Amino acid sequence: MHVPDGFIDAPVSVAAGVFAVGAVAVSLRGARRELDERTAPLAGLVAAFIFAVQMLNFPVAAGTSGHLMGGALAAILVGPYTAVLCLSVVLLLQGIFFADGGLTALGVNITVMGVVTVVVAYGVFRLLTGLLPRTRRSATASAFVAALVSVPASAAAFTLLYWIGGTTDIPIGKVFTAMVGVHVLIGIGEAVITALTVGAVLAVRPDLVHGVSGIAAPLKLRVDGELVDAPAATRDPEPAPARRSTRGFWITGLVSAFLLAGFVSFYASANPDGLERVASDQGFDEKVEEHGAADSPLADYGVGDIENARLSGGLAGVIGVSATVVVGTGVFWVVRRRKEEPGQAHHDRDHENA
């Protein structure tokens, strides 16, 4: 649901941009509490994985497709503040290099696809995990519901912005009904992808799932038919020898992202996504403006001057995943290092002594 330039007028786009900048600023501060030497590179991996899976449009109705937004997945795996930063990095790179999502609409996209999905999904997830038994199955089910709810919530948020600053005179009730209706279907796909991914990580490294840390009762895993406590997920500093290495997990995740973006993406649905289809049906796609990065050599997820579609798209996907993991990991390492600045540590000790 990447909003292009021209759908939302300038004043509302600017306001959304200001809101997005504020959300990113708050997330930069909040992410310092979520990131440590293990989770900083993992957050970059999550951003790269989301970039890759967003290339995999799946059919949801006749002539309509959808793709992962990733807010729920990121929030559950690495925390809500870090998740907003993950989505912001992905959306920024997509807009600048791949001409996906308008440049003047970047604030709208971060607000709708990043902030709204993360806040809604993480709130629903923690609510459900607080009510349900602390098991891997219930955590996975909670991830499914959280992701499912987050997508139509994002569609509703877009509709609200369109009601305030839409560039065409379209009955807002029709836009709301069409947007939420198709995004409920897309939400099912989002929920399946999110639940499968979260469930897989819980099965092998539950200590790396932020969303299950801090739950009063220990998470339970079923081993040989019996429920046992999962390894404790903690953000407190521990001696290095006591920590399990994340290198194998990181490499596996990165290879998976490369395969998805570089190979599987060729088989993705070519149908317009939910927003594109609704805009076409309701007639407000006529106001879309040419993308400012339309001349980018990676525009539309293809490498210019390469005629073979499979090679062009695959190479663009690999470049995108590489750029996202490098930029994302760099951002998260900087945020994490700022957490350990002497001035910050001195301030924290003074606060504790007070």
N, C-alpha and C positions, 0 to 999 in steps of 0.2 A: 504494500500500500504506500509506495513512494509517491508523495504528492509532487507534481511538476510545477514549474513556474506558470502563473496565469490563473490558477484556480482560486487563489485567495488574494485579496487586494493588498496593496502596499502597507497601509496602517496596521492591519491585523498581522501581516507577515512580520513586520518590525516588532510588534508587541510579542508575538510568539518567539521571535529571536531573542528578545530581552529575557523572556521567561526561561528559554532554553539555556542561555548563558548563566542565569542565576542557578538553574538546576545543576548545571555542570560544576559551577563553583562550589555549591553545597556538597556535591558528590565527591569532588576532589578532597575536601576536608573529611568527609565521612569514610572515604575509601582508605584513609590512613589507618583506621581502626580495623579494617577488614583484611588488609594486605600484609603478608610477611614474606620471608625469603622463598617460601614454597608457592604461595598463592599468586605472587606477582607474575611469574611466567605462565602460570595456569590461566590467569585472567587474559593474558595475550592469546593463549591457545583458544579460550572460549570465544573471543572476538573473531579469530580466524575461522573457527568452526561455524559460527553464525554466518559469516560472510559466505562460506562455501554452501551451506544448506539453503541460504536465501536464493541461490542460483537454481535450486531444484523446484521449479513450479510444478504443482500437482493439480490435476483436474478436480473440480468440485461440483461443476454443473455443466450443462451443455454450453460450450463456447466460453467457459470461464475457468480460470485457474487461481491458485493461491500459493503463497510461499510462507515459510517460517518468518515470524517477526523476531523472535528470540528473547524478548524481554523476560518471560517467565523462566526460560532455561538459564539465562545468565544470572538472574536474581537468586535462583535456588542454588546454583553451583558456586557462585563467588560473592554473593551478597548484593543487596539492592543498590548501594552507592556505586560499587564497582561495576555493576550491571549497566547503570546509566552511562558510565564512561565507555564501556564496551560498545554499546549501541551507538554512541556518539562517534566513536572512531570509525565504526563500520559505515555509518551514514555519511560521514565526511568524506571518506575515501571513495565511496560509491558516487557521491555527487560530483567530486572534483575530477576523478579519473575515468569513471565509467558512464557519466552522463545519466545516472539513475537517481531521480529525485532532484527537484529544482534547486539551484543555488540560492535564490532568494527565498525559497521555501524550506531551507535547511532547518531553520528554527521550528517550523511547523512539523517537519518530519521527526526531529528529535523529541519534540513535545508529545506528538501523537504515538509514534512507534517506540520511543525510548522511555520517556518518563511515565506516561499513562500505563503502558503494559507492565512496566516494572513495579510500579506502586500497587496496581490492582492485583497482579499475580502474586507478589510477595505477601501482601496482606491476606489474600485468600489462602495461600499455602500455610502460613503460620497459624492462621485461625483453625484450619482443618487438622494440622498436625498437633495442635494443642487439644483438640477434642477427640481425635481417634487414637487407638492403641499405637504405641511407639514401635512400629514394625516397618520393615522395608516395603512391604506390600502397601501399607497405608500411606507411607511417604510417597510412593510412586503414584498411588491413586490421587493423593492431594496435588501432586505436580500436574496430573492430567486435568483436574478440575480447574486449577489455577490458570493453566495455559488456555483452556477452553474459554474461560470468562474474560481473559485479558484481551482477546482479539476483537470481539464485538464492542468491548469497552473502548478500545482504540478507535473503532469505526464511529462510535457515538461521539467521541471527542472531536474527530474530524468534522462530523456533521455540525457540531456546535460552532466550530470555527467557521465553517462554511455559512452557517446561518448569520453569523456576525459580519463576515467579510467576503462572502462569495461574490464572484465577478459576474454571475448571471442571475437572472430573476427566475429561480426554479422553486416551486413549492417545497418547503423544507421537510414537510411530512413525507413526501415521496422519496426524497434523498435519504432521510433517516430510515425508512422502511427498507429501501433497497440496500443501503450500506450495511445495516445491522443484519439483515436477512442473509446476504451472501457471506458476510464475515462470521456468522455462526457456523456455516459449513466449513469455511477456511479454518475456524478455530478447532474443529474436530481434527483436522490434519495437524495443526500446531500441537494439539494436546497429545496426539499419538507420538509425534517426534520427540516432544519434551519428556513424556513419561518413559519412553524407551531409553532415551539417553540418560536421564536421571537414574532410572532403575539399573542400567548397566554400570554406571559409576558407583552406585550404592553397593552393587554386588562385589566389586573388586577393591574400591577405595572409599568407603563411607566417610573416612576421616577428611576427605577433600570436598565434601558437600557442605557448603556453608549453611544451607537451610535447615539441616538437622542438628547443627551445633546449638548449644544453649537450651535444648529441650530438656525439661526436668528429668524425665525418665530416660534411660539409655535406649538407643535404637536397637531393635531386635532383628537378627538375621536367622533364617531357617537353615540349619546345617544338619544333614542326615535326618531330617524329620523333626529335629528339636530346635527350639528357639534359644539362641544364645546372644549375649550382649555383643554389639558391634564395637570395633575399636573406638575409643573416645575421640571425638572431634573437638579439638581445642585450639584456641588462638593464643594461648599463653606461651611465652618462650620456653623451649625445652632444649636440653643438651643435644647437639647435633647427632651423636651416635644413636639417640633414642628415636630419631625420626626415620621413617621409611623414605627411601629415595623416590622422587617423582619423575625421574628421567625416563624410565620405560613408559610410564603413563603418558608423559608429554610427547614422546616420539610417536607412540601409537596414535594419539589424537591428531597430531600434525599430519601423519601419513594418511589418516582417514580423511582429513580435510582436503588434502591434495587430490586424493582419488575422487572425492565427491565433486570438487570444482573442476578438476581436469579431465575427468572421464564421464562420470554419471550425469553431469549437467547437460551433456549432449542429448540425453533422452528426456529432458524435462519438457513439460507441456509448453507449447508455443502460444497458447490462447492468452488473451489479455487477463490481467489479474482482476481482483474484485473491484478495486477503485476504477480502473480503466473501463471495465464493463459497465459499471453504474454510470460513469461520466458519459459514456457513449449512448447508453439507453436514455438518460435524462437530458442529454444535449448540452452539458456544460464542458465537454471536452473541446468545444470550438474555441474556447478562450486560452487553450494551452499555448505557451510561448516556446520558441526554440530554445533548447538548453544552451547555457553559456559555455558548456564544455563539449558541445556537439562535435567539434573538430578534434577532440582528444583521440590519440591513436588507440585507446582502449574503449572508446564509446560503444555502448550497446554490448559490452562483454565480448568483444572480438578484437583481434589485433589487426590493425590496418595493414594493407598490402599482402595479407595472407589469404589467398582465395579459398583454400580448403576450410570449410565451415567447422569441421570437427577439430582440426588442428588449431584454428584461430580461436575458437571458443575455449578449448581446453587450455591453451597457453595463457589466455586472458585470465582464466580462473586461477591457474597456478600463480600468476603474477599477483593477482588480487589477494590470495591467501598469504603469499609471502610478505606483501606490503603490510597487510593487516597484522600479522603476527609480529613483525618488526616494530611497527609504529605502536601497536597496542602494548607489547611487552616493554618498550621504551618508556611509554607514558606511565605504566604501572610501577616500573622500577624507580622512576623519578619520584612518584607519589610516595612510595614505600621508603625511599631514602630520606625524604623530607620529614617523615615520621621520626627518624632517628637523628635529626640535626641536633647538635649540642644545645642550642638555644631552646629547642622544643623539649628536650629531655630535662634541662634545668628547670624550665617552667613547670613540667609535670612533677618534678621532685618537690618544688616549692609548693605546688598545689596540694600534694599528698601530705607534706609536713604541716600545712595549715589545717 
